[in-house]
Amino acid sequence: MAANQHVGPSLPVRLRVPILPRMQTAVTLTLNGEARAFDGPMTVAALLATLGLETRKVAVERNAEIVPRSSYAGTWLESGDALEIVHFIGGG
């Protein structure tokens, strides 16, 4: 029999499934000068939702750089990030 010949039924390919569910890790941020901890990982959009803020009524600065509103959902936060969030309020 040739070395590369297969004999018998093929075995199923084992899928990579974690034994334990993914654990939440705390993300520690400086938010408007105050240290805060949140369940993470999270994006800017998730943080704003957690804080009850509408994305169209705020401006976000992360580590001294403005985060474009179009990037909120794709900007992941890491422990140690410093954020400034400015909430716009209309009035007259």
C-alpha positions as CSV (number, residue, x, y, z in Angstrom):
1,M,0.0,0.0,0.0
2,A,1.3,3.5,-0.9
3,A,2.2,5.8,2.0
4,N,-0.3,8.5,0.8
5,Q,-3.2,6.2,0.4
6,H,-6.2,6.6,2.8
7,V,-7.7,3.4,4.4
8,G,-11.0,3.3,6.2
9,P,-13.6,6.0,6.9
10,S,-12.5,9.6,7.1
11,L,-12.6,11.1,10.6
12,P,-14.6,14.3,11.1
13,V,-12.6,17.5,11.3
14,R,-12.7,18.8,14.8
15,L,-14.0,22.4,15.1
16,R,-12.2,24.8,17.3
17,V,-14.8,25.6,20.0
18,P,-13.6,27.2,23.3
19,I,-14.2,25.1,26.3
20,L,-15.1,28.1,28.4
21,P,-17.3,31.0,27.2
22,R,-15.4,34.2,26.4
23,M,-14.8,36.1,29.6
24,Q,-15.5,39.7,30.0
25,T,-12.6,41.9,30.8
26,A,-12.7,45.2,32.5
27,V,-11.6,48.2,30.4
28,T,-10.3,51.1,32.5
29,L,-10.7,54.5,30.8
30,T,-10.2,58.1,31.8
31,L,-13.5,59.7,30.9
32,N,-13.6,63.5,31.0
33,G,-10.8,63.4,33.6
34,E,-12.3,60.7,35.8
35,A,-11.1,57.0,36.0
36,R,-14.0,54.6,35.1
37,A,-14.1,50.9,34.5
38,F,-16.5,49.2,32.0
39,D,-17.2,45.7,30.9
40,G,-15.2,45.2,27.8
41,P,-14.1,44.9,25.1
42,M,-16.1,47.8,23.7
43,T,-16.1,50.3,20.9
44,V,-16.8,54.0,21.2
45,A,-20.3,53.4,20.0
46,A,-20.9,50.8,22.7
47,L,-19.5,53.2,25.3
48,L,-21.9,55.9,24.2
49,A,-24.8,53.5,24.3
50,T,-23.7,52.4,27.9
51,L,-23.7,56.1,28.9
52,G,-27.1,56.7,27.3
53,L,-25.7,59.2,24.8
54,E,-26.8,59.6,21.2
55,T,-24.0,59.4,18.7
56,R,-25.2,62.3,16.7
57,K,-25.2,64.7,19.7
58,V,-21.6,64.1,20.9
59,A,-18.0,64.7,19.9
60,V,-15.4,62.2,21.1
61,E,-11.7,62.7,21.5
62,R,-9.6,59.6,22.2
63,N,-6.0,60.0,23.3
64,A,-5.9,63.6,22.0
65,E,-7.3,62.7,18.6
66,I,-10.9,63.4,17.4
67,V,-12.8,60.2,16.5
68,P,-14.9,60.7,13.4
69,R,-18.5,59.9,14.0
70,S,-18.4,57.4,11.1
71,S,-15.7,55.5,13.0
72,Y,-17.5,55.1,16.4
73,A,-18.6,51.5,15.7
74,G,-15.1,50.4,14.5
75,T,-13.0,52.2,17.1
76,W,-12.1,49.7,19.9
77,L,-11.2,51.1,23.3
78,E,-8.3,49.8,25.3
79,S,-7.5,50.1,29.0
80,G,-5.6,53.3,29.6
81,D,-7.3,55.3,26.8
82,A,-8.2,58.9,27.7
83,L,-11.5,60.1,26.3
84,E,-13.2,63.4,26.3
85,I,-16.8,63.4,25.4
86,V,-18.6,66.7,24.7
87,H,-22.4,66.5,24.6
88,F,-24.2,69.1,22.5
89,I,-27.3,70.6,24.0
90,G,-29.7,72.8,21.9
91,G,-31.5,75.7,23.3
92,G,-32.2,79.3,22.8
